[in-house]
């Protein structure tokens, strides 16, 4: 009476299969890490590029704004001084404009401080993806 038993692979063949599986997992993890790094680079570069364009537009607007503000403030100061001109106190109009500028400067700096304290741009999508991968790997290994 013969029984059909499944044949086990030779021990050396099992070791080769295991080594091949470990090599494949290692290669895939390396590829995954490289792709995550590339995603982080691409995301950071896109954010920095957008930020650079915005800063260039602000700089161009600031140049034109300084000239317009200078002329506008002189017009305002002389306009405020016109009713006072009969008294010989032209400086009062310029003092009013200077006080207005100090108030607007404080408001602008407070606004800029609130917006700039956010910090450097972070590759949030890449970080989220790395967390998902870590959770998947951790749940797959059972640790």
C-alpha positions as CSV (number, residue, x, y, z in Angstrom):
1,X,0.0,0.0,0.0
2,X,1.5,3.2,-1.1
3,X,0.6,6.6,0.2
4,X,1.1,9.7,-1.8
5,X,2.9,12.2,0.3
6,X,3.7,15.6,-0.9
7,X,7.4,16.0,-1.5
8,X,9.1,18.7,0.5
9,X,11.6,20.8,-1.4
10,X,15.2,20.2,-0.7
11,X,16.5,22.4,2.2
12,X,18.8,24.3,-0.1
13,X,15.8,25.2,-2.5
14,X,13.8,26.5,0.5
15,X,16.7,28.7,1.5
16,X,17.0,30.1,-2.0
17,X,13.2,30.9,-2.1
18,X,13.5,32.6,1.3
19,X,16.6,34.6,0.2
20,X,14.8,35.6,-3.0
21,X,11.8,36.8,-1.1
22,X,13.9,38.8,1.3
23,X,15.8,40.3,-1.6
24,X,12.6,41.2,-3.3
25,X,11.1,42.8,-0.2
26,X,14.3,44.7,0.4
27,X,14.4,46.0,-3.2
28,X,10.7,47.0,-3.0
29,X,11.2,48.9,0.3
30,X,14.3,50.7,-1.2
31,X,12.2,51.7,-4.2
32,X,9.3,52.8,-2.0
33,X,11.6,54.9,0.2
34,X,13.2,56.5,-2.9
35,X,9.8,57.3,-4.4
36,X,8.7,58.9,-1.1
37,X,11.8,61.0,-1.1
38,X,11.1,62.1,-4.6
39,X,7.5,62.9,-3.7
40,X,8.7,65.0,-0.8
41,X,11.2,66.8,-3.0
42,X,8.6,67.5,-5.7
43,X,6.0,68.7,-3.2
44,X,8.5,71.0,-1.5
45,X,9.8,72.4,-4.8
46,X,6.2,73.1,-5.9
47,X,5.5,75.0,-2.7
48,X,8.8,76.9,-2.9
49,X,8.2,77.8,-6.5
50,X,4.7,79.2,-5.7
51,X,6.1,81.1,-2.8
52,X,8.9,82.6,-4.9
53,X,6.4,83.8,-7.6
54,X,4.3,85.3,-4.9
55,X,7.3,87.1,-3.3
56,X,8.4,88.4,-6.7
57,X,4.9,89.8,-7.3
58,X,4.9,91.4,-3.9
59,X,8.3,93.0,-4.6
60,X,7.1,94.5,-7.9
61,X,3.9,95.8,-6.3
62,X,5.9,97.2,-3.5
63,X,8.1,99.3,-5.8
64,X,5.1,100.8,-7.6
65,X,3.3,101.2,-4.3
66,X,6.2,103.2,-2.7
67,X,6.1,105.7,-5.5
68,X,2.3,106.0,-5.4
69,X,2.3,106.2,-1.7
70,X,4.9,109.0,-1.6
71,X,3.0,111.1,-4.1
72,X,-0.3,110.4,-2.4
73,X,1.0,111.2,1.0
74,X,2.4,114.5,-0.1
75,X,-0.9,115.3,-1.8
76,X,-2.7,114.5,1.4
77,X,-0.3,116.5,3.6
78,X,-0.6,119.6,1.5
79,X,-4.3,119.1,1.2
80,X,-4.7,119.0,5.0
81,X,-2.4,122.0,5.3
82,X,-4.4,124.2,3.0
83,X,-7.1,125.1,5.5
84,X,-4.4,125.7,8.1
85,X,-2.0,127.5,5.8
86,X,-3.4,130.9,6.8
87,X,-2.1,130.3,10.3
88,X,1.4,129.5,9.1
89,X,1.4,126.0,10.5
90,X,1.8,123.8,7.5
91,X,3.6,121.1,9.6
92,X,0.2,120.0,11.1
93,X,-0.9,118.3,7.9
94,X,2.4,116.4,7.7
95,X,2.1,115.4,11.3
96,X,-1.4,113.9,10.7
97,X,-0.1,111.9,7.7
98,X,2.9,110.7,9.7
99,X,0.6,109.4,12.5
100,X,-1.6,107.6,10.0
101,X,1.5,106.0,8.5
102,X,2.8,104.8,11.9
103,X,-0.6,103.2,12.6
104,X,-0.8,101.5,9.2
105,X,2.8,100.2,9.6
106,X,2.0,98.6,13.0
107,X,-1.1,96.9,11.5
108,X,0.9,95.6,8.5
109,X,3.7,94.2,10.7
110,X,1.2,92.5,13.0
111,X,-0.5,90.9,9.9
112,X,2.8,89.8,8.5
113,X,3.9,88.3,11.9
114,X,0.7,86.3,12.1
115,X,1.2,84.9,8.5
116,X,4.9,84.3,8.7
117,X,5.0,82.4,12.1
118,X,3.6,79.3,10.3
119,X,7.1,78.3,9.5
120,X,8.8,76.5,6.6
121,X,6.7,74.6,4.0
122,X,6.6,70.9,4.9
123,X,5.9,68.0,2.4
124,X,2.6,67.1,4.2
125,X,1.5,64.6,1.5
126,X,4.7,62.7,1.7
127,X,4.6,62.6,5.5
128,X,1.0,61.3,5.4
129,X,1.9,58.7,2.8
130,X,4.9,57.5,4.9
131,X,2.7,57.2,8.0
132,X,0.2,55.1,6.0
133,X,3.1,52.8,4.7
134,X,4.5,52.4,8.2
135,X,1.0,51.5,9.5
136,X,0.6,49.0,6.7
137,X,3.9,47.4,7.3
138,X,3.4,47.3,11.0
139,X,0.0,45.7,10.8
140,X,1.3,43.2,8.2
141,X,4.1,42.0,10.4
142,X,1.9,41.8,13.5
143,X,4.1,44.0,15.7
